[in-house]
Amino acid sequence: MGVADTVALAEGDPLPVTGVRASGDDGNVPANTLDNDLDTRWSDEGDGVWIEYDLGSARTVGSVSLAWHKGDERTSSFEIRLSADGSSWTTVLSRRDTSGATLELENHDFADRSARYVRIVGHGNPVNDWTSITETTVNAADGGGGGDECAYPADVLDLRNWYIGLPIGEEESPLNIRQPELATYSIDPWFRATDDCAAVQFRAAVNGVTTSGSNYPRSELREMTDSGQEMADWSSTSGTHTMVIDQAITATPEGRPNVVAGQIHDDSDDLSVFRLEGSKLYVTDENEKHTLITDEYVTGTRFQAKFVVSDGKIRAYYNNELKATLSKSFTGGYFKAGAYTQANCGNASPCSSGNYGEVEIYGLTVTHTD
């Protein structure tokens, strides 16, 4: 599927929907999303349009399954909100993109929550500002994936096309866990599902083991292909390559509070990263600070980081807003996500496992199109 937070349909039964309404429509009405027909749809134009489902009474909701018009041709950006009264809303799934790979229902898990109303908020697609949903089911809380129970990070994120590099192991030989072992692997505190099963925690201490090519420790995913068997290797001048990370940087090391949370690599080095230095969050051009996104970042603040690579350019988005465009022609491309702590015992104190950088990832999407 190519969407790390999109998993097999939840085992929880679909909840009954007693009513549906929307911010508007173009003649493709909201009820079309409940008719079990993927050839009909609801559509509305504009950033922030919404469709809302009434469950009739408070229910414990664990996931929502959505199918999209032209869902096999393009991605669509959306978020999910829940409410007990239809007035006060809680975002349970922050803005992210669909896979762009299927017309069928894709399931989106989140921490279980009681609600009567479920609202899908649309933010358009790469072609236009239309949101077009063909079918929706709201699922009870006992589904798999990101609900109440998760033994491994792979129960929260789709890790089939990744391996994890960890800041533990022998000198200059960090521990790497690949598929199929990664599917049932967890190690506290370096790489584990959070207690609420909403995210995966990545932690790298300043005294952690580093690779021979870096002075800094990392708990970081590296993109793979073929169900984790081959290294990803793509070109910036052929096709479109997208990574979306729904994440929060939750800790920075004392002495040097710098953490990288999302990277693009070529066959030799990183080309652009999202890097936090204290309260300043940057998009970089290789090692240079290219664009200051914010100078008031507070650890624990959830945000969406997105890279889109095509036509020899890297485009970096923050909360779906384009922040930087870099001209880069390269081969051997791949994505990385997790916590890459930019500190070690030589420049940060104390030198201990209790001094670390940490990132929590709620959703991780990678897509490649020709």
C-alpha positions in Angstrom: 0.0 0.0 0.0 2.9 2.4 0.7 1.2 4.1 3.7 2.7 3.4 7.0 -0.2 4.4 9.0 -2.7 2.6 6.7 -3.2 -1.0 7.8 -5.5 -3.9 7.0 -9.1 -3.1 7.8 -9.9 -3.1 11.5 -11.4 -6.2 13.0 -13.9 -4.0 14.9 -17.4 -3.9 13.5 -18.5 -0.9 11.6 -20.6 1.4 13.8 -24.1 2.4 12.7 -24.4 5.9 11.3 -27.7 7.7 11.9 -27.0 10.9 9.9 -24.4 12.6 7.7 -24.0 16.2 6.7 -21.2 18.3 5.1 -19.9 21.8 4.6 -21.3 21.7 1.1 -21.3 19.7 -2.1 -21.3 20.0 -5.9 -24.3 17.7 -6.3 -22.3 14.7 -5.2 -24.1 14.5 -1.8 -22.8 13.3 1.6 -25.1 10.2 1.6 -23.1 8.8 -1.3 -20.4 7.9 1.2 -22.7 5.4 2.9 -24.2 3.6 0.0 -21.6 0.8 -0.4 -21.0 2.0 -4.0 -17.4 3.1 -4.9 -18.7 4.7 -8.1 -20.6 7.4 -6.1 -19.0 10.1 -4.0 -19.3 13.2 -1.9 -17.3 16.2 -3.2 -16.7 19.7 -2.0 -14.1 22.3 -2.9 -11.8 24.3 -0.6 -9.2 23.9 2.1 -10.9 22.7 5.3 -14.2 21.4 3.8 -15.7 18.6 5.9 -18.1 15.7 6.1 -19.6 14.7 9.4 -21.1 11.4 10.6 -23.6 11.1 13.5 -23.4 7.8 15.4 -26.7 8.5 17.2 -25.1 8.2 20.6 -21.7 8.1 22.2 -19.6 5.2 21.0 -16.0 4.1 21.5 -14.4 4.7 18.1 -11.1 3.1 17.1 -10.6 3.8 13.4 -12.2 5.2 10.3 -12.0 3.6 6.8 -12.1 5.9 3.8 -12.1 5.4 0.0 -11.3 8.2 -2.3 -12.3 9.3 -5.8 -9.3 8.7 -8.1 -7.6 7.2 -5.0 -5.4 5.1 -7.2 -4.1 8.1 -9.2 -3.4 10.8 -6.5 -3.0 11.4 -2.8 -5.6 13.3 -0.8 -4.8 15.3 2.4 -7.2 15.0 5.4 -7.5 14.8 9.1 -10.0 13.2 11.5 -11.8 14.9 14.4 -14.2 13.5 17.0 -16.8 15.2 19.2 -19.2 14.3 21.9 -21.6 17.2 21.2 -20.9 18.4 17.7 -19.5 21.6 18.9 -16.1 20.9 20.7 -13.8 18.9 18.5 -10.6 16.8 19.2 -8.2 16.0 16.4 -7.4 12.3 16.7 -5.6 12.0 13.4 -3.5 15.0 12.3 -3.2 16.0 8.7 -1.8 13.4 6.4 -1.9 12.0 2.9 -3.6 8.9 1.6 -1.6 6.3 -0.2 -2.6 7.3 -3.8 -2.5 3.6 -4.6 -6.0 2.2 -4.3 -9.7 2.9 -4.9 -10.6 0.6 -2.0 -11.2 1.5 1.6 -8.0 2.2 3.7 -8.2 2.1 7.4 -6.8 4.8 9.6 -6.3 3.9 13.3 -6.0 6.2 16.3 -6.2 5.9 20.1 -9.7 4.8 21.1 -12.0 7.6 22.1 -15.6 8.0 23.0 -17.6 10.2 20.5 -20.9 10.7 18.9 -19.7 12.7 15.9 -16.9 11.9 13.5 -15.7 14.6 11.1 -13.3 14.2 8.1 -11.7 17.5 7.2 -10.3 17.7 3.7 -7.3 19.7 2.5 -7.4 18.9 -1.2 -4.9 17.0 -3.4 -1.9 17.7 -5.5 -4.1 18.6 -8.5 -6.7 20.8 -6.9 -8.5 21.8 -3.7 -11.3 19.3 -4.0 -12.1 16.6 -1.4 -13.9 13.6 -2.9 -14.7 10.6 -0.7 -16.5 7.6 -2.2 -17.1 5.5 0.9 -16.7 5.8 4.7 -17.0 3.3 7.6 -16.6 4.3 11.3 -15.2 1.3 13.2 -15.6 0.2 16.8 -12.6 0.3 19.1 -11.5 -3.3 19.0 -9.7 -3.1 15.6 -6.0 -3.8 15.1 -3.2 -1.3 14.4 -3.2 1.8 16.4 -5.9 1.2 19.0 -5.6 0.1 22.6 -3.3 -2.9 22.1 0.1 -3.0 20.4 3.0 -5.2 21.2 5.4 -3.8 18.6 6.0 -0.6 16.6 4.9 -2.5 13.5 1.4 -2.7 15.1 1.3 1.1 14.9 3.2 1.9 11.7 3.5 -0.1 8.5 7.2 -1.0 8.6 7.3 -3.5 5.7 9.6 -1.3 3.6 11.9 -0.1 6.3 14.7 -1.3 8.5 15.7 0.3 11.9 19.2 1.4 12.9 19.6 1.6 16.7 22.1 3.4 18.9 23.1 0.2 20.6 25.5 -2.6 19.6 29.3 -2.7 19.1 31.5 0.3 18.5 30.8 1.7 15.0 28.4 -1.1 14.4 24.9 0.0 15.6 22.3 -2.7 15.7 20.2 -2.9 12.5 16.9 -4.8 12.5 15.5 -5.8 9.2 12.4 -7.6 7.9 11.0 -10.1 8.8 12.4 -9.7 12.3 11.3 -6.0 12.4 7.7 -7.0 12.3 7.9 -8.4 15.9 10.7 -6.3 17.3 10.7 -3.7 20.1 13.3 -2.5 22.5 12.5 -0.1 25.3 13.3 2.8 25.3 15.0 3.1 21.9 12.2 1.9 19.7 8.8 1.0 21.0 5.1 1.8 20.7 3.8 4.5 23.0 1.6 3.4 25.9 -1.5 4.6 24.1 -0.6 2.9 20.9 -0.9 6.2 19.0 2.7 6.5 18.0 6.2 4.9 17.9 8.9 6.3 20.1 12.4 6.7 18.7 15.2 7.6 21.2 19.0 8.1 20.7 21.2 9.0 23.7 24.3 11.1 23.4 26.5 8.1 24.4 24.9 5.8 21.9 26.8 3.7 19.3 27.3 5.5 16.0 28.0 4.4 12.5 31.5 4.7 11.0 30.2 7.6 8.8 28.7 9.7 11.6 29.7 11.1 15.0 26.0 11.1 16.1 23.7 8.4 17.4 20.4 7.6 15.8 17.2 5.5 16.2 16.1 5.8 12.7 14.3 4.0 9.9 15.9 3.6 6.5 13.6 3.2 3.4 13.6 -0.3 1.7 11.7 -1.9 -1.1 10.4 -5.4 -1.9 8.9 -6.0 1.6 12.2 -4.9 3.2 14.5 -7.0 1.1 16.2 -4.4 -1.0 17.6 -0.9 -0.4 15.4 1.9 -1.8 17.3 3.6 -4.7 15.5 6.3 -6.7 16.3 9.3 -8.8 15.2 12.9 -8.3 14.8 13.4 -12.0 12.5 10.4 -12.6 9.0 10.0 -11.0 7.6 11.7 -7.9 8.8 10.5 -4.4 6.9 11.6 -1.3 7.4 11.1 2.4 5.0 12.5 5.0 5.7 12.2 8.7 3.1 13.0 11.4 5.4 13.5 14.4 6.5 15.4 17.5 10.1 16.0 18.7 9.6 15.1 22.3 13.1 15.5 23.8 16.4 17.2 23.0 19.8 16.5 24.6 21.2 18.8 27.3 24.2 20.8 26.2 23.4 20.6 22.5 19.6 20.4 22.0 19.7 19.4 18.3 17.7 16.6 16.7 17.0 15.6 13.1 13.5 14.3 12.4 13.2 13.3 8.7 15.8 13.1 6.0 16.4 12.7 2.3 19.6 10.9 1.3 21.4 10.1 -1.9 24.0 7.4 -2.4 26.6 9.4 -0.3 25.0 11.9 2.1 21.9 13.6 3.4 20.6 16.3 1.0 17.9 17.9 3.2 16.5 17.3 6.7 14.1 18.7 9.2 16.5 19.8 12.0 15.6 21.3 15.4 18.2 23.4 17.2 16.8 24.5 20.5 13.5 26.1 19.6 14.5 26.8 16.0 13.2 24.3 13.4 15.0 24.4 10.0 14.8 22.7 6.6 18.4 22.3 5.5 20.2 22.3 2.2 22.7 19.6 2.9 24.5 20.9 6.0 23.4 24.5 5.6 20.4 26.0 7.4 18.3 26.9 4.3 14.9 27.9 5.8 13.9 28.7 9.3 10.4 27.2 9.8 9.8 28.5 13.3 12.0 29.9 16.1 9.3 29.0 18.7 9.1 25.2 18.5 8.1 23.6 21.8 9.1 20.0 22.4 6.1 17.7 22.2 4.4 19.8 19.5 2.9 17.6 16.8 3.5 18.6 13.2 3.6 17.2 9.7 6.9 17.2 7.8 6.7 16.4 4.1 9.3 16.0 1.3 8.2 15.8 -2.3 11.0 15.0 -4.8 10.4 15.4 -8.6 11.8 17.1 -11.7 15.2 17.6 -10.0 13.8 19.5 -7.1 13.2 18.8 -3.4 10.1 20.5 -2.0 9.8 20.6 1.8 6.4 21.3 3.5 5.6 22.0 7.1 1.9 21.3 8.1 1.2 21.1 4.3 2.6 24.6 3.6 5.5 24.8 1.2 8.6 26.1 3.0 11.6 25.4 0.7 12.4 24.3 -2.8 15.9 23.0 -3.5 17.3 22.1 -6.9 18.9 18.7 -6.6 19.8 16.2 -9.3 20.7 12.9 -7.7 20.4 9.1 -7.8 20.5 6.5 -5.1 17.7 8.3 -3.2 16.0 7.1 -0.1 14.1 8.5 2.9 14.9 8.2 6.6 12.6 8.9 9.6 13.1 8.8 13.4 15.4 10.5 15.9 18.9 11.4 14.7 20.4 13.1 17.7 22.9 15.8 16.7 25.0 15.6 19.9 27.5 13.2 21.5 29.7 13.0 24.6 32.1 15.4 23.1 29.7 18.4 22.9 26.8 17.5 25.2 26.6 16.9 29.0 25.9 14.7 30.8 27.4 11.8 28.9 24.8 9.3 29.8 21.8 7.3 28.5 19.5 9.8 30.3 20.6 12.6 27.9 18.9 12.0 24.6 16.9 13.1 21.6 13.5 11.6 21.0 10.8 11.7 18.4 7.4 10.2 18.4 5.9 9.3 15.0 2.1 9.0 14.7 2.0 8.3 11.0 4.5 7.7 8.2 3.6 7.7 4.5 5.9 7.0 1.5 4.7 6.9 -2.1 6.5 6.7 -5.4 4.8 7.4 -8.7 6.2 7.2 -12.3 
